Amino acid sequence: MIYTTDKPTDELKRSFEALWAAAPAFPPMPPLSEWLDSEFDVFFAYESDPETGACNGLCLISSIGNEPWVYIYVSPEHRRQKIATHLLEAVKANLSGDALYYMSVMFQSPETEAFLKSTGFQVFTRECIMRLEAPAFEAATLEDACKIHLSQCTPEAFKPIYSKCFDLLFEPDEGNYFFIQDHAGNTVGGVALTTYMTGWFLFDLCILPKYRRKGFASEAIRMAFSVCTADGKKPDQICLHVSSANKPAFTLYEKLGFTPAQETILYTLPINNQ
């Protein structure tokens, strides 16, 4: 029997949390209490064992940015009983929006892929974190070989370059901003880095239109290996985030030697409750 609630009792919460803690997830999910205590609206569909009261399956809907995101957990011994499908149908019947959203990461199980396909979820975008390991040569050799250099600047100075490259609002993050300059002193773009694990996370890379397709983007990424992190060490790696749908950028990063470290797939499921 499937039940729904937006105000679970303390007993139900304990049952939910027991399943949530036992269900394998990649990456590991935070405690359910973070959803229960959050400012976001949360809706639950669940199936409980009539004898023990244990929760066999749980579907959580969290409304973030006016979009309902779905998380589904079913105990291993009940996964072949179509509980997940029944939970999803119960949720769809109780929501008034146009679509549900689901986020998955690479290495998801074949069973999860089959479930998403059978219930009508469709991929609408893929987001990927890519990683490039430190090159084998020294920074001095790198600087000699490159046709550009990086000159540190403020976020305010970086903003005009960003605005010429993207039709997006510039929202500065904490990190290090640099002009990309050729040997003649011309500013050809900008790059922004923030400390990440044992290296840098590249969160902005801008090449001015008239300087594109001249190798400046790849040179700037290579030069980032010569910029010391906050502890004074050379970076071991550089990571960045790119949409797999952005073929030019994805292809460029692959040519430079970047490999996917984690891929996030975003799915959507239309809801027709007319």
C-alpha positions as CSV (number, residue, x, y, z in Angstrom):
1,M,0.0,0.0,0.0
2,I,1.4,3.4,-1.0
3,Y,0.9,6.4,1.3
4,T,1.7,10.1,0.9
5,T,2.4,12.9,3.4
6,D,4.0,16.3,3.7
7,K,4.1,16.1,7.5
8,P,5.5,12.8,8.6
9,T,5.2,11.8,12.2
10,D,8.3,11.2,14.3
11,E,7.7,7.4,13.9
12,L,7.6,7.8,10.2
13,K,10.7,10.0,10.2
14,R,12.6,7.3,12.0
15,S,11.4,4.7,9.5
16,F,12.4,6.9,6.5
17,E,15.8,7.7,8.0
18,A,16.6,4.0,8.5
19,L,15.9,3.3,4.8
20,W,17.7,6.4,3.7
21,A,20.9,5.5,5.7
22,A,20.9,1.9,4.4
23,A,20.3,2.7,0.7
24,P,23.5,2.9,-1.4
25,A,23.9,6.1,-3.2
26,F,26.7,7.7,-5.3
27,P,27.7,10.2,-4.3
28,P,26.6,9.6,-0.7
29,M,23.5,11.5,0.2
30,P,23.3,13.8,3.3
31,P,21.1,12.7,6.2
32,L,17.4,12.9,5.6
33,S,17.1,15.3,8.4
34,E,18.7,18.0,6.2
35,W,15.6,17.8,4.0
36,L,13.2,17.6,6.9
37,D,14.7,20.6,8.5
38,S,15.3,22.6,5.3
39,E,13.3,25.6,4.1
40,F,12.3,23.8,0.9
41,D,8.9,22.2,0.6
42,V,9.2,18.4,0.9
43,F,6.6,15.7,-0.1
44,F,6.8,12.0,0.6
45,A,5.3,8.9,-1.0
46,Y,6.2,5.7,0.9
47,E,5.4,2.0,1.3
48,S,5.5,0.5,4.8
49,D,5.6,-3.2,5.9
50,P,2.1,-3.7,7.5
51,E,3.5,-5.9,10.2
52,T,6.8,-4.3,11.2
53,G,6.1,-0.7,10.1
54,A,9.5,-0.7,8.3
55,C,9.7,1.5,5.3
56,N,10.3,-0.6,2.2
57,G,10.3,2.3,-0.3
58,L,10.5,6.1,-0.2
59,C,10.0,8.8,-2.8
60,L,11.0,12.3,-1.7
61,I,10.1,15.4,-3.7
62,S,11.9,18.5,-2.9
63,S,10.9,21.8,-4.5
64,I,14.0,23.8,-5.3
65,G,13.6,26.9,-7.4
66,N,10.0,26.0,-8.1
67,E,11.1,22.8,-9.7
68,P,10.2,19.4,-8.1
69,W,13.3,17.2,-7.8
70,V,12.7,13.5,-7.1
71,Y,14.8,11.0,-5.0
72,I,13.7,7.4,-4.8
73,Y,15.0,4.7,-2.4
74,V,13.8,1.1,-2.2
75,S,15.3,-1.5,0.1
76,P,17.4,-4.1,-1.8
77,E,15.1,-7.0,-1.0
78,H,12.1,-5.2,-2.5
79,R,13.6,-3.8,-5.7
80,R,11.9,-6.3,-8.0
81,Q,8.4,-5.6,-6.8
82,K,7.9,-2.4,-8.8
83,I,7.6,-0.3,-5.6
84,A,9.6,2.5,-7.2
85,T,7.1,2.7,-10.1
86,H,4.1,2.7,-7.7
87,L,5.8,5.5,-5.6
88,L,6.4,7.6,-8.7
89,E,2.7,7.2,-9.9
90,A,1.5,8.3,-6.4
91,V,3.7,11.4,-6.5
92,K,2.6,12.3,-10.1
93,A,-1.1,12.1,-9.0
94,N,-0.4,14.6,-6.1
95,L,1.6,17.2,-8.0
96,S,0.2,20.0,-10.1
97,G,3.4,21.0,-11.9
98,D,4.3,20.3,-15.5
99,A,7.3,18.1,-14.9
100,L,9.5,16.2,-12.4
101,Y,13.3,16.3,-12.4
102,Y,15.8,13.7,-11.6
103,M,19.6,14.0,-11.2
104,S,21.9,11.1,-11.7
105,V,25.6,10.6,-11.8
106,M,27.9,8.5,-13.9
107,F,28.2,4.8,-12.9
108,Q,24.5,4.5,-12.1
109,S,23.2,1.0,-12.1
110,P,21.6,-0.7,-15.2
111,E,18.5,-1.1,-13.0
112,T,18.2,2.6,-12.5
113,E,18.7,3.3,-16.2
114,A,16.0,0.8,-17.0
115,F,13.6,2.3,-14.5
116,L,14.1,5.8,-15.8
117,K,13.5,4.7,-19.4
118,S,10.4,2.6,-18.5
119,T,8.8,5.4,-16.6
120,G,9.3,8.1,-19.3
121,F,12.2,10.1,-18.0
122,Q,14.2,11.9,-20.7
123,V,17.7,13.3,-20.7
124,F,17.7,17.1,-21.2
125,T,21.3,17.9,-20.3
126,R,24.6,16.4,-19.1
127,E,27.0,18.2,-16.9
128,C,30.6,17.0,-16.5
129,I,33.5,17.7,-14.2
130,M,36.7,17.1,-16.1
131,R,40.2,16.8,-14.8
132,L,43.7,17.3,-16.2
133,E,46.7,16.0,-14.3
134,A,49.9,18.2,-14.0
135,P,52.2,18.1,-17.0
136,A,55.5,16.4,-16.7
137,F,57.6,19.4,-17.6
138,E,58.7,22.2,-15.2
139,A,56.9,25.6,-15.0
140,A,59.9,27.4,-16.4
141,T,59.9,25.3,-19.5
142,L,56.1,25.8,-19.8
143,E,56.5,29.6,-19.6
144,D,59.2,29.6,-22.3
145,A,57.0,27.5,-24.6
146,C,53.8,29.5,-24.2
147,K,52.9,32.5,-26.3
148,I,50.9,34.1,-23.5
149,H,51.3,35.0,-19.8
150,L,48.8,35.5,-17.0
151,S,48.6,38.8,-15.1
152,Q,46.6,38.8,-11.9
153,C,43.7,41.3,-11.8
154,T,40.6,42.1,-9.6
155,P,37.1,40.7,-10.3
156,E,36.1,44.3,-11.2
157,A,38.8,44.5,-13.9
158,F,37.8,41.0,-15.1
159,K,34.2,41.9,-15.5
160,P,34.4,43.9,-18.9
161,I,36.2,40.9,-20.5
162,Y,33.6,38.5,-19.3
163,S,30.8,40.8,-20.5
164,K,32.3,40.9,-24.0
165,C,32.5,37.1,-24.1
166,F,29.2,36.1,-22.6
167,D,25.6,37.4,-22.6
168,L,25.3,36.5,-18.9
169,L,25.3,38.4,-15.6
170,F,28.8,38.5,-14.1
171,E,28.7,37.1,-10.6
172,P,32.2,37.0,-9.1
173,D,33.3,34.1,-7.0
174,E,36.1,33.8,-4.5
175,G,39.2,33.0,-6.3
176,N,42.1,34.3,-8.4
177,Y,41.4,36.3,-11.6
178,F,43.9,36.8,-14.4
179,F,44.2,38.6,-17.7
180,I,45.5,36.5,-20.5
181,Q,48.0,38.6,-22.4
182,D,50.1,37.8,-25.4
183,H,53.8,38.7,-25.6
184,A,52.9,42.1,-27.2
185,G,51.0,43.0,-24.1
186,N,47.5,42.7,-25.7
187,T,44.8,41.4,-23.4
188,V,43.2,38.5,-25.3
189,G,40.9,37.2,-22.5
190,G,40.8,36.2,-18.9
191,V,40.8,33.1,-16.7
192,A,39.6,32.6,-13.1
193,L,40.8,29.9,-10.7
194,T,39.9,28.7,-7.2
195,T,41.7,26.2,-5.0
196,Y,40.2,22.7,-5.4
197,M,41.7,19.6,-3.8
198,T,45.4,19.5,-4.8
199,G,45.1,22.1,-7.5
200,W,42.8,24.5,-9.2
201,F,39.2,24.6,-10.3
202,L,38.9,26.7,-13.4
203,F,35.5,28.4,-13.2
204,D,35.8,31.1,-15.9
205,L,37.7,31.1,-19.2
206,C,37.0,34.0,-21.6
207,I,38.7,34.6,-24.9
208,L,37.8,37.9,-26.7
209,P,36.1,37.2,-30.1
210,K,38.9,38.5,-32.3
211,Y,41.4,36.3,-30.6
212,R,39.5,33.0,-30.7
213,R,40.7,29.9,-32.6
214,K,44.4,30.9,-32.1
215,G,45.2,28.6,-29.3
216,F,44.9,31.1,-26.4
217,A,42.4,29.1,-24.4
218,S,44.6,26.0,-24.4
219,E,47.7,28.1,-23.6
220,A,45.9,29.7,-20.6
221,I,45.0,26.3,-19.2
222,R,48.5,25.0,-19.5
223,M,49.9,28.2,-17.9
224,A,47.5,27.7,-14.9
225,F,49.9,24.9,-13.9
226,S,52.6,27.6,-13.2
227,V,50.3,29.5,-10.8
228,C,51.0,28.5,-7.2
229,T,48.0,27.6,-5.0
230,A,47.4,29.4,-1.6
231,D,49.9,27.1,0.2
232,G,52.6,28.1,-2.3
233,K,52.6,24.7,-4.1
234,K,52.3,24.0,-7.8
235,P,48.9,22.4,-8.7
236,D,48.8,18.7,-9.2
237,Q,45.6,19.0,-11.3
238,I,43.1,21.4,-12.9
239,C,39.4,20.6,-12.9
240,L,36.6,22.4,-14.7
241,H,32.9,22.0,-15.3
242,V,31.4,21.8,-18.7
243,S,28.1,20.7,-20.3
244,S,28.5,17.6,-22.4
245,A,26.1,19.4,-24.8
246,N,28.7,22.1,-25.4
247,K,30.6,20.2,-28.1
248,P,33.2,22.8,-29.0
249,A,34.3,23.2,-25.3
250,F,34.1,19.5,-24.6
251,T,36.2,18.7,-27.6
252,L,38.8,21.3,-26.7
253,Y,39.2,20.0,-23.2
254,E,39.5,16.4,-24.5
255,K,42.2,17.4,-26.9
256,L,44.1,19.0,-24.0
257,G,44.0,15.7,-22.1
258,F,41.1,16.4,-19.8
259,T,39.1,13.3,-18.8
260,P,35.7,13.1,-17.2
261,A,35.9,12.8,-13.4
262,Q,32.2,12.9,-12.8
263,E,29.2,13.2,-15.1
264,T,25.9,14.4,-13.9
265,I,22.8,13.6,-16.0
266,L,19.7,15.6,-15.6
267,Y,16.4,14.0,-16.5
268,T,12.9,15.4,-16.9
269,L,9.5,13.6,-16.7
270,P,6.4,15.4,-18.1
271,I,3.4,15.3,-15.8
272,N,-0.1,15.2,-17.4
273,N,-2.7,15.5,-14.7
274,Q,-5.4,16.9,-16.9
